[in-house]
């Protein structure tokens, strides 16, 4: 197995972790970041003191019992942790340092694109990342 193929697999494997995230929560995060004028999303998401923002969102959901709200809050905390970990993995991955538009990466790129096209959760996560880059330019890598 080539090193390039292994790195591509690693990238897909952690992108596939987005399947465990409730993607309906992405818009809530974007709304909170915009409303609070947050420019460092990773710091904000990593800080447990910011849980009050998610709690406010959950409390606004009508027709939920106390137990359901508590379960929802736990789920959202888990989502935040997964999102934070996934963003950090993306930032740490070496694909940020390589030019994958070069011909040497054609096969790797095509295989990755094919796998991603088959996974709606990953595409939703990418849309979320694009929205995040409008708020946090640290996520943009050249």
Backbone bond lengths (Angstrom), bond angles and torsions (degrees), N, CA, C in turn:
res aa  C-N    CA-C-N  psi(-1)  N-CA   C-N-CA  omega(-1)  CA-C   N-CA-C  phi
1 X - - - 1.462 - - 1.528 107.83 -
2 X 1.328 115.93 126.71 1.463 119.64 -178.92 1.520 110.35 -70.84
3 X 1.327 114.18 156.45 1.462 120.29 179.74 1.528 110.50 -63.72
4 X 1.338 116.72 -39.21 1.463 120.79 178.64 1.522 110.24 -61.93
5 X 1.334 116.60 -43.65 1.456 120.45 179.54 1.527 110.07 -62.70
6 X 1.331 117.23 -43.00 1.465 120.96 179.52 1.519 110.52 -60.26
7 X 1.321 118.06 -44.16 1.463 121.54 -179.63 1.527 110.17 -64.27
8 X 1.339 116.52 -39.57 1.460 120.00 178.40 1.521 110.03 -63.99
9 X 1.339 116.07 -41.70 1.458 119.91 177.61 1.522 110.61 -62.14
10 X 1.314 116.51 -43.97 1.456 119.81 178.90 1.523 110.15 -58.59
11 X 1.309 116.59 -43.97 1.458 120.96 179.70 1.525 110.10 -60.87
12 X 1.317 117.28 -48.58 1.457 119.59 179.69 1.529 111.14 -63.41
13 X 1.322 116.66 -41.12 1.464 119.75 -178.07 1.520 112.04 -59.48
14 X 1.315 117.49 -43.02 1.458 114.65 -180.00 1.510 112.15 -81.15
15 X 1.326 118.96 -24.23 1.467 119.46 171.75 1.531 110.19 -66.28
16 X 1.318 115.94 -34.50 1.464 120.40 179.39 1.525 111.66 -65.32
17 X 1.322 117.35 -17.88 1.462 120.28 176.65 1.531 111.42 -64.72
18 X 1.320 116.88 -16.66 1.464 119.97 178.58 1.526 111.52 -65.46
19 X 1.323 117.53 -15.01 1.477 120.40 177.62 1.525 111.39 -63.57
20 X 1.325 116.32 -22.06 1.462 120.89 -178.85 1.525 113.00 -89.26
21 X 1.320 116.77 2.72 1.467 121.15 -177.56 1.524 109.12 -104.25
22 X 1.316 116.05 135.72 1.463 121.29 174.68 1.526 107.25 -73.48
23 X 1.324 116.07 102.32 1.463 119.51 -173.61 1.527 113.83 -71.34
24 X 1.304 117.96 -8.34 1.469 119.19 174.40 1.532 110.59 -71.10
25 X 1.318 117.03 -16.70 1.461 121.61 -179.30 1.532 112.34 -81.81
26 X 1.333 117.50 -14.74 1.470 120.59 179.88 1.528 111.33 -56.99
27 X 1.316 116.93 -45.01 1.469 119.80 -178.12 1.524 111.29 -65.99
28 X 1.323 116.83 -32.72 1.471 120.65 177.22 1.527 109.57 -64.13
29 X 1.312 116.32 -45.08 1.467 120.18 179.40 1.520 110.43 -61.36
30 X 1.322 116.67 -46.27 1.470 120.42 179.63 1.523 109.91 -60.27
31 X 1.320 117.41 -44.36 1.474 120.79 179.04 1.524 111.60 -60.46
32 X 1.323 116.63 -44.28 1.469 120.44 179.75 1.527 110.11 -63.56
33 X 1.323 117.10 -46.03 1.467 120.47 -179.42 1.525 111.42 -61.80
34 X 1.326 116.72 -40.45 1.477 120.17 177.66 1.529 111.05 -66.66
35 X 1.311 115.78 -48.38 1.465 120.73 -177.08 1.527 111.26 -61.01
36 X 1.317 116.51 -39.93 1.466 121.48 -178.02 1.532 112.49 -88.58
37 X 1.348 115.86 -1.18 1.469 121.90 -179.61 1.537 111.69 54.48
38 X 1.314 115.01 49.63 1.462 122.32 -179.46 1.526 108.73 -87.14
39 X 1.331 116.34 128.43 1.460 119.93 179.20 1.532 112.52 -108.99
40 X 1.312 117.96 -7.48 1.465 121.71 175.43 1.528 107.74 -121.10
41 X 1.319 115.06 89.20 1.468 119.51 -173.27 1.521 112.15 -65.98
42 X 1.322 118.02 -37.35 1.456 119.61 -178.57 1.523 111.46 -64.98
43 X 1.297 116.59 -42.19 1.467 119.95 177.68 1.528 110.12 -62.87
44 X 1.328 116.08 -44.67 1.460 120.69 -179.73 1.531 111.11 -61.85
45 X 1.323 116.55 -47.90 1.464 120.68 -177.69 1.527 112.16 -67.97
46 X 1.319 116.64 -29.09 1.467 121.22 -178.72 1.522 113.26 -79.71
47 X 1.303 116.88 -18.01 1.458 121.28 -174.11 1.538 110.56 -87.12
48 X 1.335 117.72 113.73 1.473 120.47 -179.39 1.531 113.29 -63.37
49 X 1.324 117.48 -19.68 1.465 120.32 178.29 1.530 112.15 -66.12
50 X 1.310 116.75 -16.76 1.465 120.60 -178.16 1.525 113.18 -88.58
51 X 1.311 117.08 5.33 1.465 120.83 179.67 1.523 112.26 -61.67
52 X 1.306 117.17 -23.96 1.469 120.49 -179.64 1.528 111.35 -58.91
53 X 1.331 116.54 -31.42 1.463 119.90 179.05 1.529 111.07 -65.52
54 X 1.331 116.33 -40.94 1.466 120.23 179.43 1.518 110.42 -71.64
55 X 1.328 115.47 -36.22 1.465 119.94 177.80 1.524 110.41 -60.98
56 X 1.319 117.06 -41.63 1.468 120.69 178.51 1.522 110.46 -60.81
57 X 1.315 116.15 -41.95 1.460 120.62 178.55 1.528 110.42 -60.45
58 X 1.314 117.14 -46.85 1.464 121.63 -176.99 1.523 110.93 -67.48
59 X 1.312 116.74 -38.21 1.466 119.94 179.25 1.528 111.81 -65.47
60 X 1.326 117.15 -23.84 1.462 120.99 178.86 1.526 112.21 -76.24
61 X 1.324 116.86 -19.70 1.462 120.62 -179.82 1.524 108.32 -70.66
62 X 1.308 115.17 122.50 1.465 120.46 -176.36 1.522 110.82 -86.60
63 X 1.295 114.63 163.41 1.465 123.28 175.75 1.530 113.70 63.82
64 X 1.313 116.94 27.36 1.456 119.88 174.07 1.522 108.78 -111.95
65 X 1.303 115.19 136.43 1.465 119.28 176.19 1.527 108.94 -73.57
66 X 1.312 115.65 169.92 1.465 120.47 178.72 1.528 110.31 -58.19
67 X 1.319 116.57 -44.53 1.468 121.50 -179.35 1.526 110.29 -63.06
68 X 1.331 116.51 -42.98 1.465 120.17 178.99 1.523 111.28 -63.53
69 X 1.324 116.67 -38.88 1.465 120.14 177.87 1.527 110.92 -65.58
70 X 1.319 116.46 -40.14 1.471 120.30 177.80 1.530 110.61 -64.19
71 X 1.327 116.78 -41.96 1.463 120.90 178.13 1.524 110.59 -64.04
72 X 1.323 115.59 -42.28 1.464 120.83 179.14 1.529 110.32 -62.71
73 X 1.311 116.76 -41.02 1.459 121.28 179.04 1.531 110.82 -62.63
74 X 1.317 116.76 -43.89 1.466 120.52 177.07 1.524 111.24 -62.44
75 X 1.322 115.90 -40.48 1.459 120.71 178.73 1.526 110.28 -63.21
76 X 1.318 116.91 -43.43 1.460 120.16 -178.83 1.523 111.66 -68.40
77 X 1.315 117.51 -35.83 1.469 120.25 175.10 1.525 109.80 -61.93
78 X 1.314 116.01 -42.00 1.460 120.70 177.77 1.528 110.50 -64.21
79 X 1.338 116.83 -42.52 1.465 120.82 177.29 1.523 111.17 -59.46
80 X 1.324 116.73 -44.47 1.464 121.26 -179.49 1.522 110.13 -60.66
81 X 1.314 116.15 -43.92 1.464 119.86 179.90 1.530 110.53 -63.41
82 X 1.320 117.45 -43.47 1.466 121.35 179.45 1.524 110.96 -64.36
83 X 1.323 116.85 -42.98 1.465 121.11 179.13 1.523 110.24 -62.88
84 X 1.317 116.39 -45.74 1.462 121.27 179.99 1.527 110.54 -60.26
85 X 1.320 116.73 -46.61 1.469 120.58 179.19 1.519 111.66 -62.47
86 X 1.306 116.59 -41.13 1.458 121.05 -178.77 1.528 111.25 -66.99
87 X 1.312 117.65 -43.50 1.467 120.63 177.42 1.526 109.85 -62.23
88 X 1.320 116.95 -42.30 1.468 120.11 179.62 1.526 110.81 -63.10
89 X 1.324 117.92 -40.85 1.465 121.04 177.78 1.523 110.94 -62.47
90 X 1.317 116.53 -40.32 1.464 120.28 178.85 1.523 110.19 -63.85
91 X 1.315 116.63 -44.84 1.463 120.20 179.86 1.526 111.81 -64.47
92 X 1.319 117.05 -33.09 1.462 121.39 -178.36 1.527 113.37 -83.65
93 X 1.324 117.72 -16.97 1.463 121.46 -175.68 1.525 110.27 -70.33
94 X 1.325 116.21 145.09 1.464 120.00 -176.14 1.530 113.66 -72.48
95 X 1.318 118.61 -8.25 1.464 118.14 178.46 1.525 111.09 -64.34
96 X 1.313 116.74 -18.76 1.462 120.52 175.88 1.524 111.94 -70.41
97 X 1.328 116.85 -18.81 1.458 121.18 -176.78 1.519 112.68 -102.12
98 X 1.312 118.35 -10.86 1.460 122.21 -178.22 1.522 110.47 -107.23
99 X 1.317 115.29 151.94 1.457 121.32 176.95 1.528 107.98 -94.19
100 X 1.309 116.74 95.71 1.458 121.30 -176.33 1.526 113.31 -78.23
101 X 1.320 117.02 3.17 1.462 119.03 174.18 1.529 110.93 -86.19
102 X 1.327 117.89 -6.56 1.462 121.40 178.03 1.520 110.28 -69.05
103 X 1.324 114.42 154.88 1.459 120.74 -176.72 1.530 112.48 -62.00
104 X 1.315 117.79 -30.73 1.467 120.26 -179.05 1.526 112.37 -62.47
105 X 1.307 116.97 -20.48 1.469 121.22 -178.45 1.530 112.77 -103.42
106 X 1.321 117.68 9.74 1.469 120.86 -175.06 1.528 112.05 -55.91
107 X 1.320 117.07 -51.48 1.467 120.21 -177.93 1.531 110.90 -64.06
108 X 1.301 116.17 -44.66 1.466 121.10 178.93 1.519 110.46 -58.67
109 X 1.312 115.24 -47.05 1.468 121.40 -178.48 1.529 110.82 -62.16
110 X 1.334 116.84 -45.03 1.463 120.94 -178.20 1.531 111.71 -64.70
111 X 1.324 116.80 -40.92 1.466 119.93 178.65 1.525 110.92 -65.27
112 X 1.310 115.98 -41.43 1.461 120.18 179.18 1.530 110.65 -65.35
113 X 1.316 116.71 -43.57 1.471 121.11 178.46 1.528 110.20 -60.33
114 X 1.322 116.66 -43.74 1.468 120.30 -179.34 1.529 110.93 -61.04
115 X 1.326 116.59 -45.32 1.464 119.80 -179.80 1.527 111.28 -64.80
116 X 1.307 116.05 -40.89 1.463 120.14 -178.46 1.524 110.74 -67.34
117 X 1.330 117.00 -38.28 1.464 120.52 179.20 1.521 111.58 -60.31
118 X 1.307 116.50 -28.65 1.460 121.35 -178.15 1.524 112.66 -84.04
119 X 1.327 117.54 -1.48 1.459 120.49 -173.62 1.534 110.29 -126.55
120 X 1.313 116.57 101.16 1.470 122.11 -178.60 1.526 111.69 -61.41
121 X 1.319 117.60 -35.92 1.471 120.59 -179.16 1.531 110.96 -62.15
122 X 1.330 117.15 -40.87 1.468 120.03 178.38 1.520 109.80 -67.12
123 X 1.313 117.76 -41.54 1.474 120.23 178.47 1.526 110.32 -61.89
124 X 1.329 117.24 -40.44 1.472 120.47 176.73 1.525 110.87 -64.15
125 X 1.330 116.66 -38.93 1.461 120.24 177.96 1.532 110.14 -64.51
126 X 1.324 117.26 -40.93 1.472 120.08 177.03 1.526 111.17 -61.78
127 X 1.319 117.50 -41.09 1.466 120.10 177.19 1.523 110.37 -61.67
128 X 1.313 116.48 -40.05 1.459 121.66 176.04 1.532 110.13 -60.88
129 X 1.337 117.04 -44.92 1.470 120.24 179.12 1.524 111.79 -62.15
130 X 1.317 116.89 -39.78 1.467 120.29 177.60 1.523 109.71 -61.31
131 X 1.318 116.88 -43.94 1.470 120.06 177.27 1.525 111.54 -63.48
132 X 1.322 117.09 -36.47 1.469 120.41 177.95 1.527 111.69 -64.64
133 X 1.329 116.66 -37.37 1.469 118.73 -178.44 1.520 112.03 -64.30
134 X 1.315 117.57 -23.04 1.467 120.36 175.77 1.525 110.75 -70.46
135 X 1.323 116.66 -22.27 1.463 121.76 -177.72 1.526 112.76 -104.11
136 X 1.307 116.65 -26.79 1.467 121.69 -173.95 1.522 109.11 -136.02
137 X 1.332 116.60 99.94 1.463 119.10 -176.14 1.528 112.98 -75.92
138 X 1.323 118.54 -3.38 1.472 120.49 173.96 1.527 110.58 -68.72
139 X 1.309 115.77 -19.22 1.462 119.81 -179.75 1.524 112.11 -80.85
140 X 1.321 117.17 -12.97 1.458 121.17 -179.43 1.520 108.31 -86.42
141 X 1.325 115.61 123.98 1.466 121.38 179.04 1.517 108.43 -117.83
142 X 1.302 115.83 136.26 1.473 120.04 178.42 1.502 110.41 -108.37
